[in-house]
Amino acid sequence: MNNSSNDFPSLFNSFFSQLSLISPNNDSLSVSSSSTIFCHEHINLKASYYCDICSHAYCHECQIHHAQQHTLSSLQDTIDNARQLTKQFLIESQTLLYHLDESLKQSTRTMENISIKSSTIENEIRTMIKYFLDTLSQRQDFLLKNIDKIQTIKTQTLQRQINEINQVIKQLHLTILGKVEF
């Protein structure tokens, strides 16, 4: 990362607070406007070491005197490691953000497809019901016309049969009456 001297303290505090470079009681490292980190105990001396246990920066003199009390490592190595972790975190965050964005887009497309398919199915149902109702109505009309035709034909046929039976009865009456007179 390439930071200007004005940005470094705020970036340092925000990035490294997540990486334990700020002590839990918010006792941050002493940083001057020229991006120099000063010793926690000797505020006029430049820090070269960082303690992972107490989260403070220390100078070379403190390193000699406090080597047994503190776990000191090179401040530059700590900063470089923190930068590397921050870069890795940012890359992973960007990847995650990309995947979340893609997932959101896919979910949105799926919702739109569901809405379109739902509308299509609704229209198909309405069309099929209308078709079936029209077909039923046509069948009803056909059957009702046929009932009328069948009724008319049967009535005419029965009327003819009645007329023929009446003719036969009349003939029988005439024949029987004609024979009775002898």
C-alpha positions as CSV (number, residue, x, y, z in Angstrom):
1,M,0.0,0.0,0.0
2,N,1.2,3.4,-0.8
3,N,-0.1,6.0,1.7
4,S,0.6,9.7,2.0
5,S,1.9,10.9,5.4
6,N,-1.5,12.5,6.2
7,D,-3.4,9.3,5.6
8,F,-1.1,6.9,7.4
9,P,-2.1,7.5,11.1
10,S,-5.8,7.0,10.4
11,L,-5.2,4.1,8.1
12,F,-2.8,2.6,10.6
13,N,-5.2,2.9,13.4
14,S,-8.2,1.6,11.5
15,F,-6.4,-1.3,9.8
16,F,-4.2,-2.4,12.6
17,S,-6.8,-2.1,15.3
18,Q,-8.4,-5.2,13.8
19,L,-5.0,-6.9,13.9
20,S,-4.2,-6.1,17.5
21,L,-1.8,-3.3,16.8
22,I,-3.9,-1.1,19.0
23,S,-4.2,-2.1,22.7
24,P,-7.6,-3.1,24.0
25,N,-7.8,0.2,26.1
26,N,-7.4,2.3,22.9
27,D,-3.8,3.2,23.8
28,S,-2.6,3.6,20.2
29,L,0.9,3.7,19.0
30,S,2.6,7.2,18.9
31,V,2.8,8.3,15.3
32,S,4.0,11.6,14.2
33,S,2.8,13.5,11.1
34,S,5.8,12.2,9.1
35,S,4.6,8.6,9.7
36,T,7.2,7.8,12.3
37,I,6.1,5.5,15.1
38,F,7.6,6.3,18.5
39,C,8.4,4.1,21.4
40,H,5.7,3.6,24.0
41,E,8.1,4.3,26.9
42,H,10.4,6.7,25.2
43,I,8.2,9.0,23.2
44,N,11.1,10.8,21.6
45,L,12.7,7.6,20.3
46,K,11.7,5.9,17.1
47,A,10.1,2.5,17.6
48,S,11.7,-0.5,15.9
49,Y,9.9,-3.3,17.6
50,Y,6.3,-4.3,18.4
51,C,5.1,-6.4,21.3
52,D,2.3,-8.9,20.4
53,I,1.4,-9.3,24.0
54,C,0.8,-5.7,25.1
55,S,0.2,-4.2,21.6
56,H,2.8,-1.4,22.0
57,A,5.8,-0.3,19.9
58,Y,9.2,-0.1,21.5
59,C,12.6,1.3,20.6
60,H,15.9,-0.5,20.4
61,E,16.8,0.4,24.0
62,C,13.5,-1.1,25.3
63,Q,14.2,-4.3,23.3
64,I,17.4,-4.8,25.2
65,H,15.8,-4.2,28.6
66,H,12.4,-5.8,28.1
67,A,13.3,-8.8,26.0
68,Q,12.3,-11.2,28.7
69,Q,9.0,-9.4,29.7
70,H,7.8,-8.9,26.1
71,T,7.5,-10.8,22.9
72,L,9.1,-8.3,20.5
73,S,9.2,-8.6,16.8
74,S,10.4,-6.2,14.1
75,L,7.9,-3.3,13.8
76,Q,8.5,-3.3,10.0
77,D,7.8,-7.0,9.8
78,T,4.7,-6.5,11.9
79,I,3.6,-3.7,9.6
80,D,4.4,-5.7,6.5
81,N,2.5,-8.7,7.9
82,A,-0.4,-6.5,8.8
83,R,-0.4,-5.0,5.3
84,Q,-0.3,-8.5,3.8
85,L,-3.1,-9.7,6.0
86,T,-5.1,-6.5,5.1
87,K,-4.5,-7.0,1.4
88,Q,-5.5,-10.7,1.7
89,F,-8.6,-9.6,3.7
90,L,-9.5,-7.0,1.0
91,I,-9.0,-9.5,-1.8
92,E,-11.2,-12.1,0.0
93,S,-13.7,-9.4,0.8
94,Q,-13.8,-8.3,-2.8
95,T,-14.2,-12.0,-3.9
96,L,-17.0,-12.4,-1.4
97,L,-18.6,-9.2,-2.5
98,Y,-18.4,-10.3,-6.1
99,H,-20.1,-13.7,-5.2
100,L,-22.7,-12.0,-3.1
101,D,-23.4,-9.5,-6.0
102,E,-23.7,-12.4,-8.5
103,S,-25.9,-14.3,-6.1
104,L,-28.1,-11.2,-5.7
105,K,-28.3,-10.8,-9.5
106,Q,-29.2,-14.5,-9.9
107,S,-31.9,-14.3,-7.3
108,T,-33.3,-11.2,-9.0
109,R,-33.3,-13.0,-12.3
110,T,-34.9,-16.0,-10.7
111,M,-37.6,-13.8,-9.2
112,E,-38.3,-12.1,-12.6
113,N,-38.4,-15.5,-14.3
114,I,-40.9,-16.8,-11.6
115,S,-43.0,-13.7,-12.2
116,I,-43.0,-14.2,-16.0
117,K,-43.7,-17.9,-15.8
118,S,-46.5,-17.3,-13.3
119,S,-48.1,-14.8,-15.7
120,T,-47.6,-17.2,-18.6
121,I,-49.2,-20.1,-16.7
122,E,-52.1,-17.9,-15.5
123,N,-52.7,-16.8,-19.2
124,E,-52.5,-20.5,-20.3
125,I,-55.0,-21.5,-17.6
126,R,-57.4,-18.7,-18.6
127,T,-57.0,-19.7,-22.3
128,M,-57.6,-23.4,-21.6
129,I,-60.7,-22.8,-19.4
130,K,-62.1,-20.5,-22.1
131,Y,-61.4,-23.1,-24.8
132,F,-63.1,-25.8,-22.7
133,L,-66.1,-23.6,-21.9
134,D,-66.5,-22.8,-25.6
135,T,-66.2,-26.5,-26.5
136,L,-68.8,-27.4,-23.8
137,S,-71.1,-24.7,-25.0
138,Q,-70.8,-25.9,-28.6
139,R,-71.4,-29.5,-27.4
140,Q,-74.5,-28.3,-25.4
141,D,-75.9,-26.5,-28.4
142,F,-75.3,-29.5,-30.6
143,L,-77.0,-31.9,-28.1
144,L,-79.9,-29.6,-27.6
145,K,-80.5,-29.3,-31.3
146,N,-80.2,-33.1,-31.7
147,I,-82.7,-33.6,-28.8
148,D,-85.2,-31.3,-30.7
149,K,-84.6,-33.2,-33.9
150,I,-84.9,-36.6,-32.2
151,Q,-88.0,-35.5,-30.4
152,T,-89.5,-34.3,-33.7
153,I,-88.6,-37.5,-35.5
154,K,-89.9,-39.7,-32.7
155,T,-93.1,-37.7,-32.4
156,Q,-93.7,-37.9,-36.1
157,T,-92.9,-41.6,-36.1
158,L,-95.2,-42.3,-33.2
159,Q,-97.9,-40.2,-34.7
160,R,-97.7,-42.2,-37.9
161,Q,-97.8,-45.4,-35.9
162,I,-100.9,-44.1,-34.0
163,N,-102.5,-43.2,-37.3
164,E,-101.7,-46.6,-38.8
165,I,-103.1,-48.4,-35.6
166,N,-106.2,-46.2,-35.8
167,Q,-106.5,-47.2,-39.4
168,V,-106.1,-50.8,-38.5
169,I,-108.7,-50.5,-35.7
170,K,-111.1,-48.8,-38.0
171,Q,-110.6,-51.5,-40.6
172,L,-111.2,-54.1,-37.9
173,H,-114.3,-52.4,-36.7
174,L,-115.6,-52.3,-40.2
175,T,-114.7,-55.9,-40.9
176,I,-116.2,-57.1,-37.6
177,L,-119.3,-55.0,-38.0
178,G,-119.7,-56.1,-41.6
179,K,-119.6,-59.8,-40.6
180,V,-121.9,-59.3,-37.6
181,E,-124.7,-58.0,-39.9
182,F,-124.9,-61.3,-41.8
